[in-house]
Amino acid sequence: MPRIRCPKCSQAYDIPPQIAVQLPTSVATCGCGEWLCGNRERILARFAVEGIVPEIDLTTYKIESSAPASRAKTADDEAIDTSGPRSVRVIARGATESINSIFTIDREPLWIGRRACHVEIDDAELSIRHCSIVRRGDQLLVLDNDSHTGTFLDGEPINEGVIGEGTHLLRVGAALVCIEPTSEQGMAVGQLQLREDDLLEASPQLMKKLLERAAKVQAAQSASTAKRLFIVCTAGPLKGEEYEVGPLGLVVGREGDVRVPDEFLSRKHFSVTFDEEGALRVRDLGSRNGTFLNTLPARNTKAHPGDQIKAGVNEFRVEQRE
């Protein structure tokens, strides 16, 4: 069973193979907030295009810190943190009322921000999830969450800062938060889900990249608004049929967007999609018999009007129309 470990808090998860294959195209986060899925920018870009990305709850697969007495310890077990929870008193002015509470932090981070947080502060200069307080071993740390105005601990800007004994001043946006480690037991910090409509805004730098990418794609598409691309079947069971390539592209195969009853084709044989420059690309999807563009293998190859795509006994011609 595949095992993944959070690079931030070292929490380990045993992921079943059928779930592991979904991680590169899904949102999966550790309890501390760290992403454990594939390329973050690519996943959020997919969210921006398709409107939704599957979210995987890793809680079921979490490896507990204590191992059964009958099982010998492994190297992975040694890396799992076995320290106890830590408590911190937080004093701040919240969105609806002042906050003066003790929180006990174990596996899950204590989130501070504008929405979907344990400590919510009504301040326009705060990011949705501005920063977090986490337990790492026997220490408490403040982690900035890629906020757009920064996080300051005792007057110093930080990405990561240790909360020592005594009272400390945390500045987030224009708000001041007083934090103090304590031995008192407080409210257990649990996991909070971030709503889909807040997902992109939670990371300002990532949002900026996505907006730049969207503007680039839009500019490329607007340059050819009067032109439409089609693939026309010139040989095979679908001879004479034509299919327009939309913004999300097409998948051709026995079970693709274009379904071809051909035993020599894989279920999802090849795709035709637009890249960021607005150019059409043909990509083989790991098929058994390969995909060819003008007799050459098509791995992620740029196609032009008039080019021929061959897969199995099928041939398609790329056509551009006004």
C-alpha positions as CSV (number, residue, x, y, z in Angstrom):
1,M,0.0,0.0,0.0
2,P,1.6,3.4,-1.0
3,R,2.6,5.6,1.9
4,I,3.0,9.4,1.6
5,R,4.3,11.7,4.3
6,C,3.5,15.4,4.8
7,P,6.8,17.4,4.3
8,K,5.6,20.0,6.8
9,C,4.4,18.0,9.9
10,S,5.6,14.5,9.0
11,Q,2.2,13.0,9.3
12,A,2.1,9.7,7.3
13,Y,-0.9,8.3,5.4
14,D,-1.3,4.7,3.9
15,I,-3.1,5.3,0.6
16,P,-4.9,2.5,-1.2
17,P,-3.7,2.1,-4.8
18,Q,-7.1,3.0,-6.2
19,I,-7.0,6.3,-4.3
20,A,-3.3,7.0,-4.9
21,V,-3.9,7.2,-8.7
22,Q,-6.4,10.0,-8.2
23,L,-4.1,12.2,-6.1
24,P,-2.4,14.0,-9.1
25,T,-5.8,15.4,-10.3
26,S,-7.5,15.9,-6.9
27,V,-7.3,18.3,-3.9
28,A,-5.8,16.4,-0.9
29,T,-4.4,18.2,2.0
30,C,-2.8,17.1,5.3
31,G,-4.4,18.2,8.5
32,C,-1.8,20.9,8.9
33,G,-2.9,22.4,5.6
34,E,0.0,21.2,3.4
35,W,-1.0,20.0,-0.1
36,L,-0.2,16.3,-0.6
37,C,-1.7,16.1,-4.1
38,G,-0.1,16.8,-7.5
39,N,0.9,20.1,-9.1
40,R,-1.0,22.8,-7.2
41,E,-1.2,25.3,-10.0
42,R,-2.4,22.7,-12.5
43,I,-5.1,21.5,-10.2
44,L,-6.4,25.0,-9.5
45,A,-6.2,25.8,-13.2
46,R,-8.4,22.8,-13.8
47,F,-10.8,24.1,-11.1
48,A,-10.9,27.4,-13.0
49,V,-11.8,25.7,-16.3
50,E,-14.1,22.9,-15.2
51,G,-15.6,24.5,-12.1
52,I,-14.9,21.6,-9.8
53,V,-12.0,19.3,-8.8
54,P,-12.5,16.1,-6.7
55,E,-11.5,16.4,-3.1
56,I,-10.0,13.4,-1.3
57,D,-10.4,13.1,2.5
58,L,-7.2,11.6,3.8
59,T,-8.4,11.3,7.4
60,T,-9.4,7.6,6.9
61,Y,-5.9,6.8,5.8
62,K,-4.0,8.6,8.6
63,I,-1.4,6.5,10.5
64,E,-1.8,7.1,14.2
65,S,1.2,8.0,16.2
66,S,1.1,5.0,18.5
67,A,1.8,1.6,16.9
68,P,0.3,-1.7,18.2
69,A,2.5,-3.4,20.8
70,S,2.6,-6.6,18.7
71,R,4.1,-4.9,15.6
72,A,7.8,-4.0,15.4
73,K,8.7,-0.4,14.8
74,T,9.7,0.6,11.3
75,A,11.7,3.6,10.1
76,D,8.4,5.3,9.1
77,D,7.1,4.8,12.7
78,E,10.2,6.6,14.1
79,A,9.5,9.6,11.9
80,I,6.0,10.0,13.2
81,D,5.6,12.7,15.9
82,T,4.6,11.2,19.2
83,S,4.6,14.5,21.2
84,G,1.5,15.5,23.1
85,P,-0.9,18.4,22.2
86,R,0.0,22.0,23.1
87,S,-2.3,24.8,24.1
88,V,-2.2,28.4,23.3
89,R,-4.4,31.4,24.5
90,V,-5.5,33.7,21.7
91,I,-6.8,37.2,22.3
92,A,-8.2,39.1,19.3
93,R,-11.0,41.1,17.9
94,G,-13.1,38.7,15.9
95,A,-15.6,39.2,13.0
96,T,-18.6,39.4,15.4
97,E,-17.1,39.5,18.8
98,S,-13.8,39.7,20.7
99,I,-11.9,36.4,21.1
100,N,-10.3,35.3,24.3
101,S,-10.0,31.6,24.1
102,I,-7.6,28.7,24.7
103,F,-7.1,26.3,21.9
104,T,-5.4,22.8,22.2
105,I,-3.5,22.0,19.0
106,D,-2.5,18.5,18.0
107,R,-2.7,17.2,14.4
108,E,-4.8,20.0,12.9
109,P,-3.5,23.6,12.5
110,L,-5.2,26.5,14.2
111,W,-6.2,28.8,11.3
112,I,-6.4,32.6,11.6
113,G,-8.0,34.7,8.8
114,R,-11.2,36.1,7.3
115,R,-13.2,33.0,6.6
116,A,-13.3,29.2,7.3
117,C,-10.9,29.7,10.2
118,H,-10.9,29.0,14.0
119,V,-10.0,32.6,14.6
120,E,-12.0,34.8,12.2
121,I,-11.1,38.5,12.0
122,D,-13.1,41.1,10.0
123,D,-10.2,42.9,8.3
124,A,-10.0,43.5,4.6
125,E,-6.2,43.3,4.7
126,L,-6.3,39.7,5.8
127,S,-6.2,36.8,3.4
128,I,-9.0,34.2,3.7
129,R,-6.6,31.9,5.5
130,H,-3.8,34.2,6.5
131,C,-1.7,32.1,8.8
132,S,-1.8,29.1,11.1
133,I,-0.4,27.9,14.4
134,V,0.8,24.4,14.3
135,R,2.4,21.9,16.7
136,R,5.7,20.5,15.6
137,G,7.1,18.1,18.2
138,D,6.9,20.0,21.5
139,Q,7.1,23.4,19.8
140,L,4.3,25.8,18.6
141,L,5.0,27.6,15.4
142,V,3.3,30.4,13.4
143,L,3.3,29.7,9.6
144,D,2.4,32.4,7.1
145,N,0.0,31.0,4.5
146,D,1.3,32.9,1.4
147,S,-0.7,36.0,2.6
148,H,-0.7,39.1,0.6
149,T,0.2,41.5,3.5
150,G,2.5,39.2,5.5
151,T,2.6,37.9,9.0
152,F,4.6,39.5,11.8
153,L,5.6,37.9,15.0
154,D,6.8,40.4,17.7
155,G,7.4,43.0,15.0
156,E,9.4,40.7,12.7
157,P,8.1,39.5,9.3
158,I,8.1,35.7,9.2
159,N,7.3,32.7,7.0
160,E,7.8,30.5,10.0
161,G,8.4,31.5,13.6
162,V,8.6,29.6,16.9
163,I,6.3,30.7,19.7
164,G,8.4,30.6,22.9
165,E,7.2,30.9,26.4
166,G,5.5,34.1,27.5
167,T,3.2,36.5,25.6
168,H,3.7,37.4,21.9
169,L,2.2,39.9,19.6
170,L,1.0,38.6,16.2
171,R,0.2,41.2,13.5
172,V,-2.0,39.9,10.6
173,G,-3.1,42.6,8.2
174,A,-4.1,45.6,10.3
175,A,-5.2,43.3,13.2
176,L,-3.2,42.5,16.4
177,V,-3.5,39.1,18.0
178,C,-2.1,38.3,21.4
179,I,-0.9,34.7,21.7
180,E,0.6,32.9,24.8
181,P,1.4,29.2,25.3
182,T,-0.3,27.7,28.3
183,S,-0.6,24.4,30.1
184,E,-4.4,24.8,30.5
185,Q,-6.6,22.5,28.4
186,G,-8.6,24.3,25.8
187,M,-10.9,23.8,22.9
188,A,-9.6,21.0,20.6
189,V,-8.7,22.3,17.2
190,G,-10.4,20.3,14.5
191,Q,-10.2,20.3,10.7
192,L,-12.1,23.0,8.8
193,Q,-13.1,22.6,5.2
194,L,-12.5,25.5,2.8
195,R,-15.5,26.2,0.5
196,E,-14.9,25.7,-3.2
197,D,-15.6,29.4,-3.9
198,D,-12.9,30.4,-1.5
199,L,-10.3,27.9,-2.8
200,L,-8.5,30.1,-5.3
201,E,-8.6,33.2,-3.2
202,A,-6.9,31.4,-0.3
203,S,-3.5,31.7,-2.1
204,P,-3.1,35.2,-3.6
205,Q,0.2,34.4,-5.5
206,L,-1.4,31.4,-7.1
207,M,-4.5,33.4,-7.9
208,K,-2.3,35.9,-9.7
209,K,-0.6,33.2,-11.8
210,L,-4.0,31.8,-12.8
211,L,-5.3,35.2,-13.8
212,E,-2.2,35.8,-15.9
213,R,-2.6,32.4,-17.5
214,A,-6.3,33.0,-18.2
215,A,-5.6,36.4,-19.8
216,K,-2.9,34.8,-22.0
217,V,-5.3,32.0,-23.2
218,Q,-8.1,34.5,-23.7
219,A,-5.8,36.8,-25.8
220,A,-4.7,33.8,-27.9
221,Q,-8.3,32.7,-28.5
222,S,-9.6,36.2,-29.2
223,A,-6.9,36.6,-31.9
224,S,-8.7,33.8,-33.8
225,T,-12.3,34.3,-32.7
226,A,-13.6,33.9,-36.3
227,K,-11.8,30.6,-36.8
228,R,-13.0,27.2,-35.6
229,L,-11.1,23.9,-35.7
230,F,-12.6,20.5,-36.5
231,I,-11.3,17.0,-36.9
232,V,-13.0,15.2,-39.8
233,C,-12.9,11.4,-40.1
234,T,-11.6,10.4,-43.5
235,A,-11.1,6.6,-42.9
236,G,-12.6,4.2,-40.5
237,P,-16.1,3.4,-39.0
238,L,-16.9,7.1,-38.5
239,K,-15.9,8.2,-42.0
240,G,-17.6,11.4,-43.0
241,E,-18.3,12.5,-39.4
242,E,-16.8,15.7,-38.1
243,Y,-16.2,17.1,-34.6
244,E,-15.5,20.6,-33.5
245,V,-12.7,21.0,-31.0
246,G,-14.1,23.0,-28.0
247,P,-12.2,24.9,-25.3
248,L,-11.7,21.7,-23.3
249,G,-10.6,19.7,-26.3
250,L,-11.7,16.2,-27.3
251,V,-10.7,12.7,-26.3
252,V,-10.9,10.1,-29.0
253,G,-11.2,6.3,-28.3
254,R,-13.6,3.5,-27.7
255,E,-15.0,5.4,-24.7
256,G,-13.9,9.0,-25.4
257,D,-15.8,12.2,-26.4
258,V,-15.5,10.8,-29.9
259,R,-16.5,7.1,-29.6
260,V,-15.0,4.9,-32.3
261,P,-16.1,1.2,-32.6
262,D,-12.6,0.0,-33.4
263,E,-11.0,-2.9,-31.5
264,F,-7.5,-1.5,-32.3
265,L,-8.2,1.6,-30.3
266,S,-7.7,2.0,-26.6
267,R,-10.6,3.2,-24.4
268,K,-9.0,6.7,-24.4
269,H,-6.6,6.6,-27.3
270,F,-5.6,10.3,-28.0
271,S,-6.7,13.8,-27.3
272,V,-6.8,17.1,-29.2
273,T,-6.6,20.2,-27.0
274,F,-5.5,23.8,-27.1
275,D,-2.3,24.9,-25.3
276,E,-1.8,28.2,-23.6
277,E,-0.8,29.8,-26.9
278,G,-4.1,28.7,-28.5
279,A,-2.4,26.1,-30.7
280,L,-3.9,22.7,-31.3
281,R,-1.9,19.8,-29.9
282,V,-2.4,16.0,-30.5
283,R,-1.3,13.8,-27.6
284,D,-1.3,10.0,-27.4
285,L,-2.9,8.8,-24.1
286,G,-0.7,5.7,-23.6
287,S,-2.5,3.7,-26.2
288,R,-1.5,0.2,-27.2
289,N,-1.0,0.9,-30.9
290,G,0.1,4.5,-30.9
291,T,-1.2,7.8,-32.5
292,F,0.5,9.4,-35.5
293,L,0.4,12.9,-36.9
294,N,1.5,12.9,-40.5
295,T,3.2,9.5,-40.1
296,L,5.2,10.6,-37.0
297,P,4.4,9.6,-33.4
298,A,2.1,12.2,-31.7
299,R,3.2,12.6,-28.1
300,N,2.2,16.2,-27.5
301,T,2.6,17.5,-31.0
302,K,1.4,20.8,-32.5
303,A,-1.1,20.3,-35.3
304,H,-2.1,22.6,-38.2
305,P,-5.0,22.7,-40.6
306,G,-4.6,20.0,-43.2
307,D,-2.6,17.6,-40.9
308,Q,-3.6,14.0,-40.8
309,I,-4.1,12.0,-37.5
310,K,-4.0,8.2,-37.7
311,A,-5.0,5.8,-34.9
312,G,-5.7,2.2,-35.6
313,V,-7.6,2.0,-38.9
314,N,-9.0,5.5,-38.4
315,E,-7.8,8.7,-40.0
316,F,-8.8,12.3,-39.1
317,R,-8.0,15.5,-40.9
318,V,-7.6,18.8,-39.1
319,E,-9.8,21.6,-40.7
320,Q,-10.1,25.2,-39.9
321,R,-13.2,27.1,-40.8
322,E,-14.5,30.7,-40.5
